[in-house]
């Protein structure tokens, strides 16, 4: 249970960082962070994090 909680926090923090990087035009850095995170934890949420962030930002920009 603690392991799952720690993994979820790690994934959430990495995804947040990736979203910030993508949103500020630093996609290459976001992809590097994603690659490093996947080496630590092989999780599908990490693998899709850059594309998920791009989609979220596109939706956000479309509402403006």
Order of alpha helices (4+ residues) and beta strands (2+ residues): alpha-alpha-alpha-alpha
